[in-house]
Amino acid sequence: MEGVSSGPDFLESATRTTRQMPVVILKAGRGQGGARAIASHTGALAGDQVAYDAAFRRTGILQAHSMEELFDWARALAWQPLPPGRRVAVLTNAGGAAILAVDALEEAGMEIAPLTDATKTFLRQRVFAAASVNNPVDVLAGAGPATYALCLDALLGDETVDAVVVVSAPQDWFAPVSLAEVVGEVATSQLARKKPILAVLMGLASTSDATQVLHRKRIPNFAFPERVGSTLAAMWRRKQWLDDLAAGAHSIEEIACDREIGRMTIDAGLEVIRQRDGQDAGWMSPEQVEVLLAAYSIQTPSSGMAPSLEHAIPLAETLGIRWRSSWLPRVSRTKLISGVWH
């Protein structure tokens, strides 16, 4: 997405669409240089990125920050159920790769599931003695597809787990496609239909067939563990937004505004700038800004102008400002800063 030609039309369309399906947008022109390029390329209004961020949050649009995220998120949102919570279990045969996944998950705002004692006991009886049954669950390099299947099923059944990431580093004693097949089988269970499963079968040529198997089962596969963090976080944000929508948090009400007053205020400000012949150009007076914001029902803190300290004290009390008197050296005049007299 480069820009929009009509903000109200975009908001209306986005609000209607996100209620029916997830929408992922990659916004180009987030910086000044990109915004100028968009204006010269398409003539579209790039606008302030802060405004776009607010519009995306309000309408439930998920904003990706790279082409990789755009496709990662879209595939996961289309194929997997949304996580009921933010707690994630990681199942791996390589500790380092799992830790990278954990770092990415926590940086994205997800949590590592604690696992119940019952789950840990079940796993301990089915993995090597040196394996770790804490989260991340490390079955070690010697574990095969059958061990993965047992552990994955146990993690999906754990009440503290909302999503599972399956990680496998390259090894030479079973084909990655074998692991993909058992993960795909477990993914068809009743438990798996309620919790998302993301796979990280690392490698290129050796995992090509495995990736095809996983994708036929609608399980996203990632080449590197760092990519699962933002993907699951996007899915969790979608779930939160839908929950808020069901609770009525995103109901959009018509905001009262007086466009005529707003237009007149802007015209008056521009006329003052023209009369100044370019001096102090671009600034409106505080009074004009307050009138303009009020015309569009934008609330502002109460304020007032006092000509002296004697007038300022009762004004501050009227506005509900808590203040105290203090003396600072080298201050040549009295002024109110954050409710404190200096």
C-alpha positions, 0 to 999 in steps of 0.5 A: 500500500502506498497511500489513500485518496480518500481517508473516510472511504478507506476507513469504511471499507477497511472496517467492513472487510476486517469484520469478515476476514483478516487484512494484512497491509505492508505500508510503503513510504513510512519515512520522508524519502519514501513519502516523497517517492510515492507522491511523485510516482502515483500522486497518492497522499502518503500522509503521516505514518502515525495517522496510518498506524492509528487507522490500522489499529482502529479498523483491525488491520495488521501492519506488516513491516516487510514482504517476508512478514506480509506473506508469513502472516497471510499464510498463517492467518489463512491456514491456522486457527487463532491462538486462544491466548499468548502462551506458546510451547516450542518443540525442538531437536536443537536447543540453539534454534529453539532459543532463537524462537523463544527470543523472537516470541518474547520480543513480539509480546508472546509468552512461553507456556509453563507446562503442567506437571502432568505434561512434563511427567508424560514427556519424561517417560517418552524421551531420552534421559538427557532431553529437556521436558521444560519449555522449550521441549528439547527431544535431542537430535536422536529423536525421530518423527514418532517422538515428535508426534507423541510430544506434539500431541501432549503439548496440544493437550496441555491447558497452559499451551495456546500454540505450538512451534515445531522446530527441526534442525537438519540431521542425517538419519531420517528424511524431513518429509517423514517428520512433516507427515507425522506433524500433519497427521497430529494437526488433523486431531480435534485438539489441533483444530483449536490451537495453531501449529507453526513448523520450522523445518530448517534447510533448503533442498532437504526440506523442499518435499517436507514443506510441500507436505506441510503446506498441503496440510495447511501448516506454515513452514518457516526457514528460520525460527526468528520468523515465528515470533511476529507471525504468532503475535499477529495472530494473537492481535487478530484474536484480541481485536475480534474479542473486543469487537464482540464486546462492542469495543470497536463500534464506530459512532458518528462524530459531531463536527462543524466543517464550516467552523473548521474551514473558517478557522483554517482560512483565518489562520492562512490569512494571518500568515499571508499578512505576515509576509512569510514571517512565523509562517505555519503557526496558528495561534493557540486560540485558533488551534483550540477552536479548530479542534473543538469543531471536530469534537477533539477534546483538549485539556482545559487552559487559560491565559493569566497576565500575572502570578496573582491571576495565574494562581486562582486560574490554576485552581479553577483548572484543577492544576496542583501547584507549588511555589519554588525558586530556581536561580537564573530564572528571569521570569515566572512561568508555569511548567507541568503545574509547578510554579518556577 
